[in-house]
């Protein structure tokens, strides 16, 4: 069994909705087994108001959330990631940095609620749908037995393994 929690980074382009949802959901549901972070390749610098609204209605913590660049997770003092998930097609298709420690990577394609046009009700529905999809995915992810997560982590960290492991597709 791991002596520390699993570090998980959720990536998208703007870091204003989907990856923020994922960070907050996993930190809540993970109950200390996981520490979640989020970042964007081109962060907007602000969290979308509907994101805050949904997180507050579901009583998830929002105090430490902020829109930030994935560059923050590249430095020598950055936490070592065990898992990295892209949550949008844009971030998955970009040239991602090389992540220290060869984390397990996966892609969860969630439509961008911030790009929805139409009525306020349609926009709200898009945010609620993204939240529900991420909640289900994260619930499934954390339900994996610790032995399965540990074996994936060990497998990805073997010497000479230069390719990223894929998970959660």
C-alpha positions in Angstrom: 0.0 0.0 0.0 1.2 3.5 -0.8 2.5 5.6 2.1 1.2 8.8 0.6 -2.0 9.9 -1.2 -2.1 9.6 -4.9 -1.5 12.9 -6.7 -3.9 13.5 -9.6 -3.8 16.4 -12.1 -6.8 17.3 -14.2 -6.0 19.3 -17.4 -8.0 21.3 -19.8 -7.5 24.4 -21.9 -9.0 27.2 -19.8 -9.0 25.7 -16.3 -12.3 27.5 -15.6 -14.9 24.7 -15.4 -14.2 21.0 -16.1 -10.8 20.6 -14.5 -11.9 22.7 -11.6 -15.0 20.5 -11.1 -12.7 17.4 -11.2 -10.3 18.9 -8.7 -13.0 19.7 -6.2 -14.9 16.5 -6.7 -11.9 14.2 -6.2 -10.6 16.1 -3.2 -14.1 15.6 -1.6 -14.7 12.0 -2.6 -11.1 10.9 -2.3 -11.2 11.2 1.5 -7.5 11.7 1.8 -6.5 8.8 -0.5 -6.1 11.4 -3.4 -4.9 14.9 -3.7 -6.3 16.5 -6.8 -5.0 19.5 -8.7 -6.2 21.2 -11.9 -4.5 23.4 -14.5 -4.9 24.6 -18.1 -2.7 24.9 -21.1 -4.1 28.4 -21.6 -5.8 29.3 -18.4 -8.5 32.0 -18.4 -7.3 33.3 -15.1 -10.8 33.1 -13.6 -13.2 30.3 -12.7 -16.5 30.5 -14.5 -19.3 31.8 -12.2 -21.5 28.7 -13.0 -18.7 26.5 -11.8 -18.7 28.2 -8.4 -22.5 28.1 -8.3 -22.7 24.3 -8.8 -19.8 23.6 -6.4 -21.4 25.7 -3.7 -24.8 24.1 -4.2 -23.2 20.7 -3.8 -21.3 21.9 -0.8 -17.9 21.3 -2.2 -15.0 23.4 -1.1 -14.1 26.3 -3.4 -11.8 28.5 -1.2 -8.5 27.3 -2.6 -9.6 26.9 -6.2 -8.1 29.1 -8.9 -7.4 29.1 -12.6 -3.7 28.3 -13.2 -1.3 27.2 -15.8 0.1 23.6 -16.1 3.5 25.3 -15.9 3.1 25.4 -12.1 3.4 21.6 -12.1 6.7 21.5 -14.0 9.1 22.9 -11.5 11.4 21.0 -9.2 9.1 21.8 -6.2 6.0 20.7 -7.9 4.2 17.6 -6.5 5.0 14.4 -8.3 1.9 13.2 -10.2 0.7 9.6 -10.1 -2.2 10.2 -12.6 -2.9 12.9 -15.1 -6.3 13.1 -16.9 -7.2 15.5 -19.7 -10.9 16.4 -19.6 -11.2 18.1 -22.9 -10.4 17.3 -26.5 -8.3 20.5 -26.9 -5.9 19.7 -24.1 -5.6 16.1 -25.2 -4.6 17.1 -28.7 -2.0 19.7 -27.5 1.7 18.9 -27.1 1.8 18.3 -23.4 4.9 18.8 -21.3 6.9 15.8 -20.2 5.7 15.1 -16.7 8.3 14.0 -14.1 7.9 10.5 -12.7 6.1 9.0 -15.8 2.5 9.3 -14.4 -0.3 7.3 -15.7 -2.3 9.3 -18.2 -5.9 9.2 -19.4 -8.4 11.2 -21.4 -12.0 11.9 -20.4 -13.7 13.9 -23.1 -16.2 16.2 -21.5 -17.8 18.9 -23.6 -16.9 22.4 -22.6 -19.9 24.0 -20.8 -18.3 27.4 -21.1 -18.5 27.3 -24.9 -22.3 26.6 -24.9 -24.4 29.3 -26.5 -28.1 29.8 -26.1 -30.3 30.6 -23.2 -29.1 30.9 -19.6 -31.0 27.7 -18.9 -29.1 25.8 -21.7 -25.8 27.1 -20.3 -26.7 26.0 -16.8 -27.7 22.6 -18.1 -24.3 22.2 -19.9 -22.5 22.9 -16.6 -24.7 20.5 -14.7 -24.1 17.8 -17.3 -20.3 18.3 -17.2 -20.4 18.1 -13.4 -22.5 14.9 -13.4 -20.2 13.2 -16.0 -17.1 14.1 -14.0 -18.7 13.0 -10.7 -19.5 9.6 -12.3 -16.0 9.1 -13.8 -14.3 10.1 -10.5 -16.5 7.8 -8.5 -15.6 4.9 -10.8 -11.9 5.9 -10.6 -11.7 6.0 -6.8 -13.6 2.7 -6.5 -10.7 0.8 -8.0 -9.0 -1.3 -5.3 -5.8 0.2 -3.9 -3.9 -2.9 -5.1 -4.9 -2.1 -8.7 -3.9 1.6 -8.4 -0.6 0.5 -6.8 0.2 -2.0 -9.5 -0.5 0.6 -12.2 1.8 3.1 -10.4 4.5 0.5 -10.0 4.2 -0.5 -13.7 4.5 3.0 -14.9 7.5 3.7 -12.8 9.7 0.8 -13.9 13.1 1.8 -15.2 13.3 2.0 -18.9 9.6 2.6 -19.3 9.6 5.9 -21.2 6.0 5.7 -22.5 3.1 6.9 -20.5 0.6 4.4 -19.3 -3.0 4.9 -20.3 -5.8 4.7 -17.9 -9.5 5.5 -17.7 -10.2 5.8 -21.4 
